[in-house]
Amino acid sequence: MKKNREIMSGSPVGPRSSSLYLARDILGSGLRYSLRQTCRDETSGLLRHREIYDLGSQPQKFLVYLGDHGYSVDERVTEAIEPYIDGDAADMLEKLLWPFVRPDIRVKVEPFLNRGSYKRVTPVSTAEKEAIDQEIHPFDRRRLHYLFYGAIDQSGLYRMPDKLCRRLLGKSRDEKEQYFATSEQVFYADQVKEYLFTIFNLQQHFSESFARIMPQALNQDQLDVFFVDELCRLNRDPVFWQGMEQAEGLQPYLIRYLIMFFDYDFSASQAINDYIRQFMDSHRQFRFPKKKSMSTEKASEIFGEPADKLTRLSRKELTKLYRKKAKELHPDRGGKHEEFVRLTEAFEQLRRRS
């Protein structure tokens, strides 16, 4: 806490700001939280970040409860950030630390939050549009596009409303990465790899038409190589990392993507749902088939492998076999769509049993 005592007794370096954000850093197996602020470097004009207060691993320790119906933030923290803030520091801190408030207090306070307040959403100005073109990196656009639309196909990327990009204006690279790290926590496990496939634009490396909707049917070894290449390319991009110190190796914010990519796998059910939805759009007479439980013998017939062999396969071996057969039976490769759908259904059944 020595650092915090020095900040409290000193004066702020650089201009005051009306913004403050809660940052989360991973330290080994734990987390460290801090209050940070985006500021513009007076020499270079670049947006950088500065740390205002170290909250340690338990920000809830800085909450003071007012009976059973309210809370406030420790005055030491408020006094420490006031020299840096152009606005109500106490109110700002209460909002930032809201996730750490006791559940029983949250239930009582939440109905009164923002009651009677209304914030009018103004149209995006010409100046903001110019700033969006200059400040919003394509990688940020792809992340926003998936977060709001959940689409692997990025053909509508630059038709995305400017108001979605406006939330990133005036933020340092660190603040942007903290925003995305928080937003990405909403994903289910079977969405993670699809998200990474999309934001790193890995479909550009494949000529197969189904790459836009079915990444799990692609050559996964090639996909791994392309992902690492794109990750390293982004790590070397000086425009993307403007305002942040250059890392000796991989930037910490990219390390989490590396771990996520190899820790998660694609969802088989998402593949069949996407394919059937696309087929229905182009063939009005199509009717969604009724799902029936498939026997191991039927799955054996579809895969062209003995039933006892299929039941002994590990999940990884089964996935590898599915990918191989999917390439053979996919309609874009001359296969029949009914056979392809049945293959995916068989794979899903077997995977649930493994």
C-alpha positions in Angstrom: 0.0 0.0 0.0 3.0 2.3 0.0 2.2 3.3 -3.6 -1.3 4.4 -2.5 0.1 6.5 0.4 2.4 8.3 -2.0 -0.5 9.1 -4.4 -2.7 10.4 -1.6 0.0 12.8 -0.4 1.1 14.0 -3.8 -0.4 16.0 -6.6 -1.6 14.4 -9.9 0.8 14.3 -12.9 -1.0 15.5 -16.0 -4.5 16.8 -16.5 -7.6 15.8 -14.6 -10.2 13.6 -16.3 -13.8 12.7 -15.9 -13.2 9.0 -16.5 -12.0 6.2 -14.3 -12.1 2.4 -14.8 -11.6 -0.7 -12.8 -8.7 -2.8 -14.1 -8.2 -6.5 -13.5 -4.7 -8.1 -13.8 -4.0 -11.8 -13.3 -1.2 -12.6 -10.9 -0.4 -16.3 -10.9 -3.6 -18.0 -9.8 -5.2 -14.9 -8.3 -6.4 -11.5 -9.4 -5.3 -8.0 -8.6 -7.6 -5.0 -9.1 -6.7 -1.4 -9.5 -8.3 2.0 -10.4 -6.8 3.4 -13.6 -7.4 6.3 -15.8 -6.9 7.2 -19.5 -4.9 10.3 -20.1 -3.3 12.0 -23.1 0.5 12.2 -23.1 1.3 16.0 -23.4 4.5 15.2 -25.4 3.4 12.6 -27.9 -0.3 13.3 -27.8 -1.0 9.5 -27.5 -3.6 8.1 -25.1 -2.0 6.3 -22.2 -3.2 4.9 -18.9 -2.0 5.6 -15.4 -2.8 3.7 -12.2 -4.4 5.7 -9.5 -5.1 3.2 -6.7 -4.2 -0.4 -6.0 -7.2 -2.3 -4.6 -5.3 -5.6 -4.2 -7.0 -8.9 -4.5 -10.1 -8.0 -2.5 -11.8 -4.7 -3.5 -14.7 -5.5 -1.2 -12.4 -4.5 1.8 -12.8 -0.9 0.7 -16.6 -0.9 1.0 -18.2 0.6 4.1 -21.8 -0.6 4.9 -24.3 1.9 6.2 -26.6 -0.4 8.2 -28.5 -3.0 6.1 -29.6 -0.6 3.4 -26.6 1.2 1.9 -22.9 1.4 1.3 -20.1 3.8 0.5 -16.5 3.6 -0.4 -13.6 4.0 2.1 -12.7 7.7 2.3 -9.1 6.9 1.8 -9.8 5.8 -1.7 -12.1 8.7 -2.5 -9.4 11.2 -1.3 -6.7 9.5 -3.3 -8.5 9.8 -6.6 -10.2 13.2 -6.1 -7.1 15.1 -7.4 -7.4 13.1 -10.7 -11.1 13.3 -11.2 -13.2 16.0 -12.7 -16.6 15.1 -11.2 -18.1 13.2 -8.2 -15.4 10.8 -7.2 -17.6 9.1 -4.5 -20.4 8.4 -7.0 -18.0 7.1 -9.6 -16.3 4.7 -7.1 -19.6 3.3 -5.9 -20.6 2.4 -9.5 -17.2 0.8 -10.2 -17.2 -1.3 -7.0 -20.9 -2.3 -7.4 -20.0 -5.9 -8.4 -18.3 -6.4 -5.0 -21.2 -5.2 -2.9 -22.8 -7.8 -0.6 -25.7 -9.6 -2.4 -28.3 -8.7 0.4 -27.4 -5.0 0.0 -27.5 -5.2 -3.8 -31.1 -6.5 -3.7 -32.2 -3.5 -1.6 -30.2 -0.8 -3.4 -30.7 -1.9 -7.0 -34.3 -0.7 -7.4 -33.2 2.8 -6.6 -30.3 3.0 -9.0 -30.8 5.4 -11.9 -34.4 5.9 -10.9 -35.8 9.0 -12.7 -32.6 9.4 -14.7 -32.6 9.4 -18.5 -29.7 9.8 -20.8 -30.5 10.9 -24.3 -28.5 9.0 -26.9 -27.3 11.7 -29.4 -26.5 10.9 -33.0 -22.9 10.3 -33.9 -21.4 13.6 -35.0 -19.1 14.1 -38.0 -16.2 14.6 -35.7 -16.9 11.3 -33.9 -17.2 9.5 -37.2 -13.7 10.8 -38.2 -12.3 9.8 -34.8 -13.8 6.3 -35.2 -12.1 5.9 -38.6 -8.8 6.9 -37.0 -9.0 5.3 -33.6 -10.9 2.1 -33.9 -8.6 -0.7 -35.1 -10.1 -3.5 -37.3 -9.4 -6.0 -34.6 -11.6 -3.9 -32.2 -14.3 -3.7 -34.8 -14.4 -7.5 -35.2 -14.6 -8.0 -31.4 -17.5 -5.5 -31.2 -19.3 -7.0 -34.1 -19.2 -10.5 -32.6 -20.1 -9.3 -29.1 -23.2 -7.5 -30.4 -24.3 -9.8 -33.3 -22.7 -13.1 -32.5 -21.9 -13.7 -36.2 -18.9 -15.5 -37.6 -19.5 -14.0 -41.0 -17.9 -10.6 -40.9 -19.2 -9.3 -44.3 -21.3 -6.7 -42.5 -18.4 -5.5 -40.4 -18.3 -2.0 -41.8 -22.0 -1.6 -41.9 -22.0 -1.9 -38.1 -23.6 1.3 -36.5 -21.0 3.9 -35.5 -22.7 4.2 -32.1 -21.3 0.8 -31.2 -17.8 2.0 -31.9 -18.3 5.3 -30.1 -18.0 3.5 -26.7 -14.2 3.0 -27.4 -13.4 6.6 -28.3 -11.0 8.5 -26.0 -9.9 5.3 -24.3 -6.3 4.1 -24.0 -5.4 0.6 -25.3 -5.3 -0.6 -21.7 -8.8 0.6 -21.0 -10.1 -0.9 -24.3 -8.6 -4.3 -23.4 -10.1 -4.1 -19.9 -13.5 -3.4 -21.6 -13.2 -6.4 -23.8 -11.9 -8.7 -21.1 -15.0 -7.9 -19.1 -17.4 -8.2 -22.0 -16.0 -11.6 -23.0 -17.0 -13.2 -19.7 -20.5 -13.7 -21.0 -19.5 -16.4 -23.4 -20.4 -20.0 -22.9 -17.6 -22.5 -23.3 -18.7 -23.6 -26.8 -18.6 -20.0 -28.0 -15.1 -19.1 -27.0 -13.2 -20.7 -29.9 -15.8 -19.5 -32.5 -15.2 -16.0 -31.1 -11.4 -16.3 -31.5 -11.8 -17.7 -35.0 -13.9 -14.7 -35.9 -11.9 -11.8 -34.3 -8.6 -13.0 -35.7 -10.2 -13.3 -39.1 -9.0 -16.9 -39.6 -11.5 -17.6 -42.3 -9.4 -15.5 -44.7 -6.9 -18.3 -44.8 -9.4 -20.9 -46.1 -11.0 -21.2 -49.6 -13.8 -23.5 -48.5 -17.1 -21.7 -48.6 -18.2 -23.3 -45.3 -15.3 -21.6 -43.5 -17.6 -18.7 -42.8 -20.2 -20.8 -40.9 -18.5 -24.0 -39.9 -14.9 -23.6 -38.7 -15.0 -27.0 -36.9 -15.0 -28.8 -40.3 -11.7 -27.1 -41.4 -8.2 -28.6 -41.0 -7.6 -27.9 -37.3 -3.8 -28.3 -37.6 -3.7 -25.6 -40.2 -6.1 -23.5 -38.1 -3.7 -23.7 -35.1 -0.8 -22.4 -37.3 -2.8 -19.6 -38.8 -4.1 -18.5 -35.3 -0.5 -18.3 -33.9 0.6 -16.3 -37.0 -2.2 -13.8 -36.6 -1.6 -13.6 -32.9 2.0 -12.7 -33.4 1.2 -10.3 -36.2 -1.1 -8.4 -33.9 1.5 -8.5 -31.1 3.9 -6.7 -33.5 1.4 -4.1 -34.7 2.6 -0.7 -33.4 -0.6 1.1 -34.3 -2.7 -1.3 -32.2 -0.5 -1.0 -29.2 -0.1 2.8 -29.3 0.4 4.3 -25.8 1.5 1.0 -24.2 5.0 -0.1 -23.4 6.4 -2.7 -25.8 6.4 -6.2 -24.2 9.5 -8.4 -24.4 7.5 -11.3 -25.6 3.7 -11.7 -26.0 1.6 -8.8 -24.7 -0.2 -10.0 -21.5 -3.6 -9.2 -23.0 -2.8 -11.6 -25.9 -1.6 -14.4 -23.6 -5.2 -15.0 -22.5 -6.3 -15.4 -26.1 -3.5 -18.0 -26.6 -4.7 -19.9 -23.6 -8.4 -19.7 -24.5 -7.7 -20.9 -28.1 -6.1 -24.1 -27.0 -8.2 -24.7 -23.9 -11.6 -24.7 -25.7 -13.0 -26.5 -28.7 -15.8 -25.8 -31.2 -19.3 -26.9 -30.6 -20.6 -29.6 -32.9 -24.2 -28.6 -32.3 -23.5 -25.1 -33.5 -22.2 -26.5 -36.8 -25.4 -28.3 -37.6 -27.6 -25.5 -36.5 -25.8 -23.0 -38.7 -25.8 -25.3 -41.7 -29.5 -26.1 -41.4 -30.4 -22.4 -40.9 -28.5 -21.5 -44.1 -30.1 -24.3 -46.0 -33.6 -23.3 -44.9 -33.0 -19.7 -46.1 -32.2 -21.0 -49.6 -34.7 -23.9 -49.8 -38.2 -22.9 -48.7 -39.5 -26.5 -49.0 -37.0 -27.7 -46.3 -38.5 -28.8 -43.0 -36.4 -29.3 -39.9 -36.1 -33.0 -39.3 -37.3 -34.5 -36.1 -34.5 -35.4 -33.8 -34.4 -39.1 -32.9 -32.0 -40.9 -30.7 -29.5 -42.7 -33.0 -28.2 -46.2 -32.2 -24.5 -47.0 -32.2 -25.1 -49.4 -35.1 -26.6 -46.6 -37.2 -23.7 -44.3 -36.3 -21.3 -47.1 -37.3 -23.0 -47.3 -40.7 -22.8 -43.5 -41.3 -19.1 -43.3 -40.2 -18.2 -46.5 -42.1 -16.4 -47.9 -39.0 -17.1 -50.9 -36.8 -19.4 -50.1 -33.8 -16.9 -51.5 -31.3 -14.2 -49.2 -32.7 -16.4 -46.1 -32.5 -17.2 -46.8 -28.8 -13.5 -47.1 -27.9 -12.5 -43.9 -29.6 -11.5 -41.0 -27.3 -13.2 -37.7 -27.8 -10.2 -36.3 -29.6 -10.0 -39.3 -31.9 -13.7 -39.1 -32.6 -13.5 -35.4 -33.5 -10.6 -36.1 -35.9 -12.6 -38.8 -37.6 -15.6 -36.5 -37.8 -13.6 -33.8 -39.5 -12.2 -36.2 -42.0 -15.7 -37.5 -42.9 -17.2 -34.0 -42.9 -14.8 -33.0 -45.7 -15.9 -36.0 -47.8 -19.6 -35.5 -47.3 -19.9 -31.7 -47.3 -22.2 -30.5 -50.1 -19.5 -28.1 -51.3 -17.3 -31.1 -51.9 -20.0 -33.0 -53.9 -21.7 -34.7 -51.0 -25.4 -34.8 -50.2 -26.7 -32.5 -47.5 -28.8 -35.3 -45.9 -25.7 -37.4 -45.4 -23.8 -34.5 -44.0 -26.5 -33.7 -41.5 -26.8 -37.3 -40.4 -23.0 -37.5 -40.0 -23.1 -34.5 -37.6 -26.0 -35.9 -35.7 -24.1 -39.2 -35.3 -21.0 -37.4 -34.1 -23.1 -35.4 -31.6 -24.7 -38.6 -30.2 -21.4 -40.4 -29.9 -19.7 -37.4 -28.3 -22.4 -37.2 -25.6 -21.8 -40.9 -24.9 -18.0 -40.7 -24.7 
